[in-house]
């Protein structure tokens, strides 16, 4: 099954200032999250971010804050009990998700979205945990639970559909 831009919502979990320094490969994860949000903006895909207790972990990185349409503050590791599903745009059943920590907040949120009937794509190169083992085990578990594991480039090209898309060159420049 292909991701479709007109059916998708981008969800970025907890890409927060005080959390990111502890994340393995944090610069690359943050860059990919910002790239995804930029692509979503170009293609009209709504982007939602979450922040886990921002008074302790700080706000999301500036690029994420600027590019997301909404930010949901949460105290649960799973964003759904804090109102995420109510914030998702109607008629968009494809959730493309990245962020941190892969094995905690992102995993629990993705599993709840799957349970709620959404189709979930986890962007592997836009996810991070403090430990790469935790990240890798979480990605395996998500795959076994029905999430599709993808990369930023896969998202970009599936959302664009063809090389004649008006934003093809802009998006190609972002991912190279």
N, C-alpha and C positions, 0 to 999 in steps of 0.2 A: 504494500500500500504506500502510495506517495503522499508526502505532506503537501497540503494545498494552502496557499497564502490566505485565500478568502475564507478558510475554515480554521485558521490557526490563531493562537494566542501565544506570545512568548512570555515565559515566566522565569524570572531571575531570582534565585533564592539567596538572600543574605550575603551579598557581595560588599561586606561592611569594612569600614576603615580599620577598626581595631582587630578584626578577625583575619583579614587577608595576610598580614605578615606571618601568621602561623601556618598558612596553607602551603603545601608543597607546590612548587611551580606557580606561585601566586600571580606573578606578573603575566604569564601566558594565559592563565585562567581569566584574570580580569580583562585582558586585552580581547579575548574571545567573547566574553560576555558583552563588552562594549561594542564589538563588531556585530554581534547578533542583534543588539538593540538598534544599531544604526541601520542595518539591513531591514529590520522590521519597520522602522520609520519610513524608509524609502518605499517600501512595498505596501504600506497601509495595514500592517499587522499590529494589533494592539500589544503593548508590552506592559506587564505588571511586575513589580518587584516586591520582595518582602524584606523586612528588617526584624531580626530577633533582638528583643529588648535593646533598642537603639541607645537608651540612656547608659547602657553598660558597654555595648559593642560598637557604639558610634553609628552614624548614618552610613548608607551605602556610599560607595565611591562616587565622586562627582559625576563622572561620565554616565554611570548607571542612573543616578538621580535625574539627570537632565533628559535622558532618552526614554525613560519609562513614563507611561501615561498615568500610572497610579503606583503608590507604595502602600503596602499593608504592614502595619506594625503587628508583631505577634509575640506571644509568650510560649505557645505550644511549639514543639519541634515541627510537627505537622501543621502546615498553614491552614488546612481546611477547617479545623475547629474555631479558628480566629476569623472566619468569614471569607476565606478565599473564594469558595465556589460562588458566593453571592456577588463577588466582584468580577467574575469572568463574564465576558460579553456573551450574550445569548446567540445561539446558532453556530458557535465555534467550538467544535468537539475535538479539535487537534490541539494538544498542549505540547509546546516545545519548551523544554526546561533545561536550565543550567544553573550553576551556582555552588554554594557551599553549605555545610559540609556534605559531601556526596553520601556518606554513610549514615547521616543523622537527619537533618532537616530536609534535604533534597529527597532522600530515599523515602522518608515517611510521607512527605507531601505527594510524591509521585505514586506511591502505592495507594494512597487514599483517592487520588484522582482516577486511577485505574478502577478501583472499587466502585467509584461513582459513575463509571461508564464512559469516561473520556479515553481517547486514544492518546497515548503519551510517547513522545520521542525525547530521549535524554541525549544531550549534546556532550559527548564524552570529553572533547577537548575544551569545553567550557565548564567543567566541573572540577572540584578540588576538595581534598581533605588534608589534614595535617600529615597523615600517613598514606603513602601510595597503596599499601596493602588494603587499608580500609576502603579507599576509593575503588580499587579494582574489584574487591569482593562485593561492594555495593552495586557496581555496574553489572556484575554477573547475576546478582540476585534480582535486580530490576529486569534484566533480560529474561530470566526464568519466569518472572511474574507477568510478562506480557508487554513490557515497555520495549520500544525499538531503540537501539543504541546507534547514534549517528554522529557526524562531525559537522562543524560549522559550514564547511564547503557543501556538504550534502544538503543541508537546510537551504543555503543560498540558491543553489541550482534547482532544487525541487520547487522552491517558492517562485522562482523566475519562469520556469517551464521551458523557455527557449532563448536562443541567443539574440533574438530581435526585440527582447524586452527593452523598454526605454531606459531602464536603469542598469542594463547589463554591464556597461563599461565602468560605471561607478562602483558597482558591487564587485566586479572582478578586481578592481584596484584595491578594494578593502581587504580582500582575502588573499592577495598575493604578497 
